[in-house]
Amino acid sequence: MAKKSLKLCPLAQHIVNMLAESGRPGHGPTYACSKAHELHGRTTNDVLVWASHQLDSSNRGCLADVIGKASGWNIDPADLVAAARVEKALGGLPVLNLQELLA
């Protein structure tokens, strides 16, 4: 039977690859596979919120380094946590109806 391919956003793909390549105890391909299933179908914003709660400080630091290098900005792990908090708060706000606001 063929395996169902998982739908992972680029951030989730990076996290899964990072966990699979890690030599830390408890990490590796099996651990990464279980996390890939957790991240399947999530948006980048949802993955960021997940990472801020589920990754330990070392992995959040590695993720911040990679994002910082890719963006050319100085990104700190605390920035990822702050961005996740903002995303979570925004998700709790009611959807704005622009037509009502402009009427």
Buried (B, 14 or more C-beta within 10 A) or exposed (E): EEEEEBEBBEBBBBBBEBBBEBEEEEBBEEBBEEBBEEBEEBEEBBBBBBBBEBBEEEBBBBBBEBBBEEEEEEBBBEBBBEBBEEBBEEEEEEEEEEEEEEE
